[in-house]
């Protein structure tokens, strides 16, 4: 059984326990003892007890030391051997898309979902239509399908989806969230026809030998569809968002991210905050397309108001490697539509040492060299000069940058732009974050360190797509280096680890497990030399994640004066056998001293 506490319920519980009326210098509200207390504070890594008062950590130390803060109303909680850690901080995900996914047909492949063929996908859509009692004209929406996990090894086409319905428009978002499949009715509503040109940074896939759209859209080609998709009612939106909050809290998350915020999303989250309905902190990053307006008052908006704030600006420089839209410096291992590896140097040591000197860095032409006949994906920004200008504006205005790059060629573009901006406007502490950094090369890590850039790795790729990265997309050598966290540690670099939900579940402990063990879904090791220690992985979702958000002074470790954002786990990740980390249960999640989730 799961108990989820709304902000109102949590506040009432606090009043009942006598927590809220206490003075700031009063005795402890709660004292936790009798378990494994992992502080993530290098000065005091472990403790016997923790005292909490008025939503903050009051004392950390031995049981005798902390019990000095016990008062008549102090609740002493015996952990009974369980582990107490700082609340998990989500370095990158899309909490609003998670909310949307919970209200759509689940098309994810095993082990995330049930869809293991195009026939099963059609069946799931028909079931969704029937269960939702959709009338003609109402949209059938699904999320999470993965063409590379299907035996057909292809996307569903408009004709597959027309077989489900021609009366209902159908929109299916790919598991990467960078591609989609539509039926004919949905294409017509979006006015996408044979005469529609491919947008910059996107592609409309066509039927072979014609210009007729086959129903699959990539990257910026999705923008016209966004204008015609149905909008939920305020009541529906509220229910969906709170379902997402429940899920995040159940995974020990006390700070969540909306990593691609539109103006509507920012408005919705602000409204929830104003009404006191955010059970955990949410940091939103407006997309660069509208960010100039959204961040106009960033000096004030960067501060939390009832649990919500703006974190900076989000750039998307390429797509996804598993969707063949990530922008690589060397060709994909198996080219789209082929069945054997390309004749390329992508598995050689020479390719691994492909360096920035091979790219024209500051003249607006930072396209990687290589044979045009071999496909390497494509950039969202074809004009380096334009990207340089956008990055410069963000750094000059003090907007922290989250930049999505999966392919190393896209990362080259980002490094080039940040270097150019800092040359004109030096900033000592900009903390530009490379989101995903999936194929980050050794030379790029050196450059990122020089420029004080922070990688945020997505180690879930090792488990969910690792076999396919090795055998299809990247080849053995490049695949063994995806999410190269150990290489970052060897350079003394901070980094964070994220799950990018709804791409994969928002399970922080599974992400730790992936980074520590690097085992694929078939049980094979992928890149043993990139495995990291458990403590390093935990730092990446606590104190280093707080640092990414410029919040290390108030979150990320159990230390006096910091917020009492805590998570109680069934077992200690530091002492359990590493392969069992993914089986650890979240017992309780605590936000500023108040329980927001409890499992029983």
Buried (B, 14 or more C-beta within 10 A) or exposed (E): EEBBBBBEBBBBBBEEBBBBEBEEEBBBBBBBBBBBBBBBBEEBEEBBBBBBBBBBBBBBBEEEBBBEBBEEBBBBBEBEEBBBBBBBBBBBBBBBBBBBBBBBBBBBBEEBBEBEEBEBBBBBBBEBBEEBEBEEEBBBBBBBBBBBBBEEEBBBBBEBBBBBBEEBBBBBBBBBBBBBBBBBBBBEBBEBEEEBEBBEBBBBBBBEEEEBBBBBBBBBBBBBBEEBBEEBEEEEBBBBBBBBBBBBBBBBBBBBBBBBBBBEBBEBBBBBBEEEBBBBBBBBBBBBBBBBEBBEEBEEBBEBEBBBBBBBBBBBBBBBBBBBBBBBBBBBBBBEEEEEBBEBBBBEEEBBEBBBEEBBBBEBEBBBEBEEEBBBBBBBBEEBBEBBBBBBBBBEBEBBBBBBBBBBBBBBBBBBBBBBBBEEEEBEEBBBBBBBBBBBBBBBBBBBBEBBBBBBBBBBBBBBBBBBBBBBBBBBBBBBBBBBBBBBBEEEBBBBBBBBBBBBBBBBBBBBBBBBBBBBBEEEEBBEEBBBBBBBBBBBBBBBBBBBBBBBEBBBBBBBEBBBBBBBBBBBBBEBEBEEBBEBEBBBBBBBBBBBBBBE
